[in-house]
Amino acid sequence: MVKSLTKHGNSYALVIDKPILELLRVAPDTPFEILSDGQCLVLTPVRKPDEQEKFDRALDRIHTHFGRAMRRLAE
């Protein structure tokens, strides 16, 4: 997906489409951490510790149940 910046007052904004927001499980008031190496920009939603823990547990369950299949697919 290629996006362009949009003029927003004296600044520019990057509009993130609703399906992407839903995929990332973020809302308009979700804070983001912004990192850059001078060439790339990485936006990471800042999660509450309990929400991150819930996500990590779900990821562990997926690895437990489907890890072997995922490794075979990767080969």
Secondary structure as the mmCIF struct_conf table of DSSP 4:
data_model
#
loop_
_struct_conf.conf_type_id
_struct_conf.id
_struct_conf.beg_label_comp_id
_struct_conf.beg_label_asym_id
_struct_conf.beg_label_seq_id
_struct_conf.end_label_comp_id
_struct_conf.end_label_asym_id
_struct_conf.end_label_seq_id
STRN STRN1 THR A 6 HIS A 8
TURN_TY1_P TURN_TY1_P1 GLY A 9 ASN A 10
STRN STRN2 SER A 11 ALA A 13
HELX_LH_PP_P HELX_LH_PP_P1 VAL A 15 ASP A 17
HELX_RH_AL_P HELX_RH_AL_P1 LYS A 18 LEU A 24
TURN_TY1_P TURN_TY1_P2 ARG A 25 ARG A 25
TURN_TY1_P TURN_TY1_P3 PRO A 28 ASP A 29
STRN STRN3 PHE A 32 SER A 36
BEND BEND1 GLY A 38 GLN A 39
STRN STRN4 LEU A 41 PRO A 45
HELX_LH_PP_P HELX_LH_PP_P2 VAL A 46 LYS A 48
HELX_RH_AL_P HELX_RH_AL_P2 PRO A 49 ALA A 74
#
